[in-house]
Structure formats: C-alpha cells, structure tokens
Amino acid sequence: MRILLFLVLSLCPKIYNVMSRNKMKQFAENSVNPIFFQPYYQELLDGFFLKGKWNKEFFKNDHPIILELGCGKGEYTVGLAEKYPDKNFIGIDLKGARMWRGATDAQEKGLNNVAFIRNKVDKLLYFFDHQEVAEIWLTFSDPQPKRERRRLTSPRFLRLYQEALLKDGIVHVKTDSRELFDYTLDVINYFSLPLKYHTFDLYNSGYKGDAPQIQTYYEKIYLAEGKAINYAQFSLNEKLRNSDIYKLPKNDADGE
Ligand SMILES: C[S@@+](CC[C@H](N)C(=O)[O-])C[C@H]1O[C@@H](n2cnc3c(N)ncnc32)[C@H](O)[C@@H]1O
C-alpha cells in the first residue's frame, strides 16, 4: 500500500504538492491554535509549564481530566467533550495533521474543555503529574505484532498510566485487533487487574456506556470491512505498580 502511494505521488507531483501544501497549512494552523501544544524536548526537560496545573492554569476548573492516547483525529476527545461539559479532555498523538481535525472541530464548536498534545505517549509523565488524570481511552491503538514494548497496553505503558491516573482511574481499550485485545486480556490476567467489563463484539453486546456511542476514523474503516470491535474497561493495582517487567513472560504474550 505504501509503495503504491509512493509511486502515485512520485508520478503525480501535482497531487504531492497539493497534499504537502495542505499539511503545511494544517501545521501552521496547529501552531497558532491555543488548545494545541507541541513543546520542544528542551521545554519538557525544563519542566512543561502545565504539568500538574492543567486544571488551574488551562481549563480553569477542577473537573476530571480524561486522555485519549493515540487519538488520531480525536473523535473521542471532541465527542466526549461535547457530551460531558463537566469533564476535561486531552488527545495525544504524534501525527499533527490528524490532530488538526480534532483541534479545529473543538475550536469551531466553541468547546472550552479540550486540548491536544502532539508528542509520544511514551513522554506522558513530562505532561502529567501524579494522579492528575481520571480516565484513559486507547482507541484503535497500533497492534504492534512484533514489538510488545510498543503496544500501548504493555506493562511498560500501563505503569506510566498508573503514575498519572487517580488511584481507581479507568483504562478503556477499544480495538478491532483480536491479537492486541487478547494480549491486553493476558496482561490484565497476569497482574490480576480489576476487569470491569469486556466484550469481543461491542455492537452486539447491548453495552450501554460511551464505547458504542462514538466511532473513530479507523473504526469506521474496520466496521466497513465487517470486523467485530473489542472493548474492555479495567483499572490498575499494586501488583502492577510493584512489578518491574516491561513485557509478559514468553508463554503469556505473542509477538516478541
Ligand atoms: C491506528 S491509528 C488510530 C487513530 C485513532 N485513534 C482512530 O481510531 O482513528 C493509531 C494512532 O496511534 C498513534 N500512535 C501510535 N503509537 C504512538 C505513540 N507511542 N505515541 C503517540 N501516538 C502514537 C499513531 O500516530 C496513530 O495516529
């Protein structure tokens, strides 16, 4: 697919020019959007100015903060923010052009409970203080079949989330990937994490919460392909906090 795209773009410089011009425009708009943050690494090393102060300095309220990690266009960030004006939502992703959509939508809708951060989820603790976050949504995370450490539900990432989350904070996972979902259930099982709900077929489960109410860009593609959507909701515990493993022992994990 990527090779095909490369060939099309090389053979059609005009398409390439229009695409790159669009991206340049989106990047320029992101850079002046007051809800869009993309600090330099040095700013993180010096101490990000909103770490521990999102509510006091940015949202100017004391509402719970909810993150969407690997948010892409930020459908959950914006959709949940509209539904819950008494909660604050922050989307994080590396891809600025995708997040431009969500950041622009949030501004056009006049939402004052939304922000976006362009950075790696790996840098989460440069942005959030101990127990600053109430919930985390992982929406259609890359399954990373060969690189367990990069899966956003690996023990390595869950321990990062645990530092930022309130004690009983919730993690939501929504994915088309049965491989990633089974792996996530293995991690939950390995650490005996409190599993509040899970289903292998969200839209035929009768589940009444937020998970079936919003569909993301990638989700719509997977649904059109006839894929079932998996969803789980769980919290973290002391066994995870006290462990120092980054990957599951071989028998408990596929991939590496
Ligand atoms: C398959 S897309 C899903 C995007 C969106 N949530 C959706 O459902 O349409 C996965 C997203 O996760 C982002 N991502 C993957 N690993 C990441 C990481 N370590 N830090 C930040 N973003 C990451 C990618 O840039 C990509 O936008």
The ligand as an ORCA input file, in Angstrom:
! r2SCAN-3c Opt
* xyz 0 1
  C      -4.484      3.122     14.052
  S      -4.321      4.803     14.487
  C      -5.816      5.134     15.399
  C      -6.131      6.606     15.426
  C      -7.489      6.963     16.069
  N      -7.498      6.647     17.474
  C      -8.614      6.257     15.373
  O      -9.171      5.308     15.950
  O      -8.945      6.651     14.257
  C      -3.120      4.729     15.781
  C      -2.619      6.125     16.193
  O      -1.773      5.991     17.314
  C      -0.677      6.881     17.156
  N       0.414      6.325     17.974
  C       0.904      5.066     17.968
  N       1.885      4.923     18.884
  C       2.015      6.142     19.474
  C       2.860      6.655     20.494
  N       3.762      5.883     21.104
  N       2.716      7.948     20.839
  C       1.798      8.743     20.233
  N       0.974      8.315     19.260
  C       1.074      7.040     18.891
  C      -0.411      6.927     15.677
  O       0.250      8.123     15.300
  C      -1.835      6.838     15.109
  O      -2.404      8.119     14.875
*
